[in-house]
């Protein structure tokens, strides 16, 4: 018998303790985007998971397109 899939529409409440550097980054990101702390943390977790998947599957770098049209390669360790 297979397990039923969890309800993905339900919210999960968590409490986090941020170091000062993370708190500063959260405040800066919220100020730049006008997103809430919740939205910003949700996006950060999705992005963090993407980076982990890339590294896991051998994707050791990302190419970033800069506003001036140039590119920069970011290597993931």
N, C-alpha and C positions, 0 to 999 in steps of 0.2 A: 504494500500500500504506500502511495506517495504522500508526502506531507503537503498540506494546503499551502499555497503561496501567501506570504504576508500581505496585508492590506497596505499598499504603497501610498494611499491617499491620507493615511493617518499621520499626524505630526508627532515628532519625538522631541521632548524637551530635555535639554542637557545643560549642565552648568560647567563652565570652564574657568580656569584661573590663568590669566594671561600675564606673561612677563612684560615688563615695560616696553620692550622693543615691539612685541606683538600688539600691544595696546596702541602704541603710536602708529603702527602700520594699519590697524583696523580703523582708527580715527581718520587717518589720511585717505584711505580708500573710500570710506563713507563720504568724506568731504568732496572727493573728486567726482563721485558718481551720483551723489544724493540718494544712494541706496541705504536701507536700514542695516543695522549691525547683523541682523539675522540673514538678510539677503546676501550681504558681503561674505559672511562666514560660509553660507551654503555654496556660493560660487567658488570660494577658496578651496573648500573640500573637494568639489568636483574637479577643479584644476589640479589639485594635489594628486588625486587618484589617477588622472590622465597621465601626469608625469611619471608616476610609479609604474603604470602599465607600459609606457614607452620604454622606460629603463629595463623593465622585466623582459621585454621582447626585443632587446638589442637596439632600440632607438636611442642612441647615445647623444643625439643633439637635436636642436630645434633651430629653424631659420626664422628670424624675426624681420618683418618688413618695417623699416623706420619711416617716419613721416616725410623725410626728404627723398624717399624712393630707394635708398640704399638698403642693403640687408646686413644682418649680423647673425652669426652662428653662435648659439648658446649650447655649450656642452653640458650634459647631465652626468653626474657622477653617481 
